[in-house]
């Protein structure tokens, strides 16, 4: 995703949301406690840190939050990964 714009907004009392907007209406939204970040720059940095932390999880950690609802991210990625796996 090519980043075009970043917005920081208080969403409810005690939380704020950092939105990363990309081309083609792509968006990543990170919600956090407002006390976790001081000013807008700190909130953006914290949101980036949170995204890095979540990407460090293995594929096995990606599953639907509600069992039985839709196709899990794991199942989607597993199909893509299986196609790229090389047997040696």
C-alpha positions in Angstrom: 0.0 0.0 0.0 1.4 3.4 -0.9 0.6 5.8 1.9 -1.1 9.0 0.8 -2.5 10.5 4.1 -2.6 9.8 7.8 -5.3 11.0 10.2 -5.4 11.0 13.9 -8.8 11.5 15.7 -10.3 10.9 19.1 -13.0 8.4 18.6 -14.5 8.0 22.1 -13.6 9.1 25.5 -10.3 7.5 26.3 -9.5 6.2 22.8 -8.1 7.5 19.6 -7.8 6.2 16.0 -4.9 6.5 13.6 -5.9 5.9 10.0 -3.4 5.3 7.2 -5.0 6.0 3.8 -3.6 4.6 0.6 -4.4 4.7 -3.1 -7.5 2.8 -4.3 -9.5 3.5 -1.1 -7.2 1.3 1.0 -7.1 2.1 4.7 -5.6 0.7 7.8 -7.1 1.8 11.1 -5.5 1.4 14.5 -7.4 2.2 17.7 -5.6 2.6 21.0 -6.0 4.1 24.4 -5.5 7.9 24.2 -3.1 7.7 27.2 -0.9 5.4 25.1 0.2 8.3 22.9 0.7 11.9 23.7 0.5 14.1 20.6 -0.3 13.2 17.0 3.3 12.3 16.1 3.5 9.9 19.1 0.2 8.3 18.2 1.3 7.7 14.6 4.6 6.2 15.9 2.7 3.9 18.4 0.3 2.8 15.6 3.2 1.8 13.4 4.8 -0.1 16.3 1.5 -1.9 16.9 1.3 -2.9 13.2 4.9 -4.2 13.3 4.1 -6.3 16.4 1.1 -7.8 14.8 3.0 -8.8 11.7 5.5 -10.7 13.8 2.9 -13.3 14.6 3.0 -16.6 12.6 0.3 -17.5 10.1 -1.2 -19.9 12.7 -2.2 -16.9 14.8 -4.4 -15.5 12.1 -7.9 -16.8 12.5 -11.4 -15.3 12.5 -12.4 -13.6 15.8 -15.8 -15.3 15.6 -15.6 -19.1 14.9 -17.7 -20.1 11.9 -18.0 -16.6 10.4 -16.5 -16.4 7.0 -13.2 -17.7 5.7 -10.3 -17.2 8.0 -7.3 -15.2 7.0 -5.3 -18.3 7.8 -7.2 -20.4 5.2 -6.8 -17.6 2.6 -3.0 -17.3 3.2 -2.6 -21.1 3.5 -3.8 -21.5 -0.1 -1.4 -18.8 -1.3 1.5 -20.2 0.7 0.9 -23.7 -0.5 1.2 -22.6 -4.1 4.6 -21.0 -3.3 6.0 -23.8 -1.2 8.9 -25.6 -2.9 9.5 -29.2 -2.0 13.3 -29.9 -1.8 
